């Protein structure tokens, strides 16, 4: 049967026949896109993503090594939530992956050189330091299995860069550092160059001075402290990147002077 135009004679023009065949194909394609959303087919990477942590809390990622994921080398470590829960074998995937690996390797290298040597200011041995990357608000993760082991992929590209900042402190204080950020009344301050804290013959004095030393070797400036409402202080340093502007502990302005 010949195709006919509405109200016209039969047409055997091949261009017209192609037009009649393409119209239903275009309509079907549009319907398919509408079914899956204007932006196209859903990405498998967006499946099963959940958000962990409190919307107004601070979460901490602690790098401990690297892992290959989706053809990329990513930092692997622990994710400390604001309620104290720890998700082991977390994978930081996306934005700042290379920076976190570089920062971690630098801290490891400095630890290998300094730890065990004597701090000349307080005559105590240097302690191992550790980086921690703080995320303000909830963290998008997906639970996956690699070689039968559960891992938690952190999708960093879904986090506002203003909500990500790096820090480093004594390895044994990382959990306390994250807890302090989530404790009401905690503030941040910097130590003056002649601060008596550097001479304290305890781990606080050691780490306070050690962050200054590591800063001089490119780890990022040190000599900062978290000050809790009960008077406890936790010394720390700040890598140059990432440096999220929405995290107030990232750029302390006030000066800390011990009460005694």
N, C-alpha and C positions, 0 to 999 in steps of 0.2 A: 504494500500500500504506500503511495506517495505521500510525503509530508506536505501539508498545506498550511499557509499562513491563515490566521483568522480573517475571514472576509475577503480572501484573495485567492489567486490561482496557485496551482502546485508549483513548487520551486525545486529545481534540481541543482541549484548553485551549491558547490561543495562547501563554500565558506559559511553559508547559512546553515547547512547540515551540521557543521562543527559547532556552530553557536548553539544549536538546539541540544546537542549532546553535552556541552560544557556547563550549561545553566544548571541542570540538576546536580552535577558533580560539585559545583561551587556551593550550592545550597546545602548539600549534604556535609561538605567540609565545614561550613559555617556552623551548622547544627552540632557537629562534633566538638568544635572549639567552645561553643556555648556550654555544652555539657560539662567540659572540664575546666571552664573558666576562661575569661578573655586572654589571660596570660599564657595559655597553652596547657600542655599535658603536665600533670603533677610530677615533681621531681622525687625520685626515691629517697634522696637525702633528707627530704622534709617529713618523711614518714616516721612515726613513733618518737618524735622529738618531744621532750617534756621540759618544764622549767622548774629548777630546784632552787631552794633558798628563799628568804623573805624579800619582798619587793623593796624594803627599806633597809636591808641588811648588807653586810660586806662578806663576800665569800673569798677564799684564798686558794690559789693553785700553786702547789709546791713542786717544781720540776726536779726529777731525780735521774733522768736519762732520756733516751730517744726511742722511737718506734716508727716503723714504716706503716703508713696508713694511706690507702688510696694512691699509692705511688709516690707519696711525699714523706720526708723525714719530719716527724712531729715530736714536740716535747711530751714526755710521759711522766706522770707523777701522781700526787694525791690532790683531791679537791676537798677543802675544809669548808663546810657550810657554817652559816652564822649561828646555828643552834648547836654547833660542836660536832655534828656528825661528819665522818670522813668517808669519802668515796675513793677507795684505792684504785690504782690502775686507770687513772683518768688520762685522756689524750687531748692535748690542746691542738685544735685543727683550724687553720685559717690565719687570720690577721695576727701579726707579731710572733708567729712560730719561730722564724729564723732569729729574731731578736732575742727571744727567751732562751733559745739554745746557745746563742753567742754569750749572753750574760751569764748563763749557768756555767759554761765552760771556763769563763774568766774567773768566776768565784772559785771553782774547783782548782784551777791552776794556782791562784793566790793562796788557797788553803794548803795545797801541797807544799808551797814554799815557806809559808809563815807559821802554820800550826806546829807547836812544839818549841818554837823559838821564844825567847823572852821579850816581853813588851818592856822597852827601856824606861817608860814613864812610871809604871807601877810595879815593875819587876815580877810580873806574873806571866805564865805562858799564854801565848795567843790561842784562841778557841776557833773551831770550825764555824764559818758563817754559811748562810743559806738564803737564796732568793725566794721570794713569795710574791705572787702576782694577784693583786686584789681586784675583784669585780664588785662594783656597786650594784645592788639589785639582784634579780634572778638570773640564773645561768641556763642557757639552752643546751641540753645534753641528749644523747641517744645511747641507749644500752646496746652494745654489740658483743659478739663472741669471736675471739681470735684464738685458734688452736685450743678450743675448749675452755678458755678463760674469759671471764666477763670483764669488759672494759667500758668506760664511759667517755664518749666523744663530746668534747666541748666545742660547740660551733661558734668560734670567736667572731666570725664575720657577721653574726646576728646581734652582736653586742655593740652598743655605742662606744666608740673609742674614748670618749670623755669619761666613761665609767670603768676604765682599765688603767691601773697604775702599778709600777713595780717597786719593790722594796727589798732590802736584805738585812738580816739580823743574825743573832746566834742561832745555830741549828736547833738547839733544844728549846728555844723560845717561840718557834713559829706558831704553834697552836695558841700560845698565850698572846702572841701578837695579834692574830685574827680575833681572838676573844676580846682583847682590849679595844680594838676598833669598834666592836659591837657593844661595848659597855658605855652606858650613858655617863657623860661627864668627862670622857677621855679627850684630851687635847694634845696638840703637837707643838714642839718647841725646838729651837736649836741651841746648841751649847756654844758659848763664847770660846775663843781660842785659849784663854787662860782658865777655863772652868776647872774647879777642884775635882769634878767628877772623873776626869781623866786619870787622877792619881789614886782613886779609890782602889784598894787592894782586894777587889772581888771581881766577879765576872762582869758586873755592870761597868766598872771602870775599864776593864780590859776591852770589852766589846765597843764601848764608846770611843776609845782611842783607835781601836782596830778599824772601825768604819772610816775614820779619817785617813788611815794608812791605805786602805784598799781604794778609797776614792782617789788618792794620788796616783794609783796605778791604772785608772780608767774605769773602775767599777761603778762610778757615780758618786757624787758628794756624800760625805758622812757627817757624823757629829750631831745627829738629830735624836730626839727622845719622844716617845709617847708618855704622857703624864696622866696617870689614872687619878680618880678623885680621892683615893686613899693614900696618895703620895708615892705609890710605886712608879718607877720609870723603866722604860724598855728602850735602850739605844738602837738606832737603825740607820741605814743609809738608803739612798734613792738612786737607782739607775737612771741614766739619761732618757731611756725609753723602755716601755711606754710610760707616759706621764699624764694620765687622765685628769683633766681640769675639774671634774665634778667630785674628786676625792680630796677633801680639805687637808688630809695628813700628808699630801704630796708637796706642799709648799708652805711649811710652817714659818711664821713671821716673828712670833714672840720669842723672847730669850728665857732660857731656863736657868734659874739660880736656886741651888739647894737651900733648904731652910736651915741646915746645920752643916 
